[in-house]
Amino acid sequence: MSLKDQINDDMKAAMRARETERLGTIRLLLAAIKQREVDERITLDDAAITTVIDKMIKQRKDSISQFETAGRTDLVDKERAELTILAAYMPAQMSEDEIAAEVQAAVAQSGAAGPQDMGKVMGILKPKLAGRADMTAVSGLVKAALAK
């Protein structure tokens, strides 16, 4: 079953169970997927859908930090609930050790010699780790590895 089919099935289950918050979040996700499909005139595969979900998760995290600064706990709770629902559709996250091993392998594979080669290393890592690791953290690990 594709990820899109799973999301559609979850939407139907949320309708039947009358879970309004979950249903609303799933509908937002499906709307984002449909928007990208219409804009680019393609049918998204699981990897592209994961990218859409990752973008939505980043938006929620940013909103949470802004709402916490403003003292809006009601909106923070709503965003956290949406974040939890969206995170359920992401692949299992990699551990720090697994990410570090991938970074070392990519540095060795690319023959990177210093910070100027960061683009080469990230180019190797991005397809492998997309959706399975926070790319900001990966970037920090690559910088540290190349600074040695």
N, C-alpha and C positions, 0 to 999 in steps of 0.2 A: 504494500500500500504506500502510495506516495505521501509526502508530507502535506501536500495540498488536500488530498482526500481525507487524511487524518484530521486536519483542521476543520473541514466541512462536516465530518462526522461529529466532531466535538461541538460544533455550533448547533447541530440538530439535537444532540444530547442536552446541551445547556438550555435550549428552547423547551424541551420536554420537562426538564427539571425546574424550569422557571428560575434559573440562576441569572438574574439580570446583569450583574457586574461582569460575570464571566462571558456572557453572551455579547455584551457591549464591546469588551476587549477583543474577542474573536472576530466580531464584525469589523472593528477598526483594522485588524490584521488583514482580513480578506480584502478590505477596501484598498489597503496599501499594495497588496499583491496585484489586484486587478488594475490599479492605476499604473503600476509599472508595466504590466503586460500590455495595456492599451497604449501607453506612451511609446514603448519600444517595439510594438507590434510583434511580440513573441509570446511563447508560452514558457513560463518560468519552470526550471527544474528545481530539485530539492536544494542544491547549492545556492541558487539565486534567491530562493525563498528564505533560506537561512540568513543570507545577507540582509534581506528586508527586515527580518526579525531582529537581527543584531542592531540595525540602525534604530529600530523602534525602542530597543532596550537602552541604547545610549541616550536617546531622547528622554526616556523615563528617568534615568539616573541624573541627567542634567536638571530636569524639572524638580526632582526631589531635593537636590542641593539648593536650588533657588528658593523653593518653597520653605525649606528649613530656615534659610537666612531671613525670610520674610515672616517667619513664625506662623505659617499656615499649616498646622498639623492635620487639619481635615483633608487638605489636598495632598499632603505627604502620604497619608494612609491610602488614599485612592490610587496614587501613582505606584506605591509599593505593591498594592494588590494587582495592578495591571502588570507590573514587572514580574511578579511571581508567575502569573498565567503565561506571559510571553516566554519566560525562561524555560518553561516545561517543553517547549518545541525546539529548543536548541540541543545540539548533540552534547554528549558528556564532555565536561571541561577537562582539560589536561592538567596534570599536577605540575608544580614548579620544576621538579626533577626532570619530567618528560620534556618540558619546554626547553630547559637548559641543554638537554641532550640533543634536541633538534637544532638549537642554535649552534652548538659546537659542530654538529655534522654539516650544517649549511655553511659555516665559516670555512671548514676544511674543504668542502666540495667546491666552493667558489674561489678558493685561494686568496681570500681577502687578507690584506696586509695592514690595513689601518682604517680610520674613520671614513676616509674617502670612498671606501668600498661598501659602505652600509647599504646602498641601493641594491647592489648585487645580492647581498645576503637576504635582505627583506624580500626581494623578488622571488627567491627560492622558498622562503618561509611562508609568505602570504597564502599561496594556494593550499599548502599543507595544513596550516593552522587556522585558517579562516573559520570562525564560528566555534572553534574548540579552545581558543585562548584569547585573552585580552591583548590585542595587537599593540596597545600602548606599552604594556608590560614587556612584551616581546621586544619592542624597539629599544627599551631600556636595557634589556639583557644583551642585545646585539651591540649597543654602544659600549657597554662594559667589556664585552668580549673583545671588541676591536681596539679598545684603548690599551690593552695589555701589550 
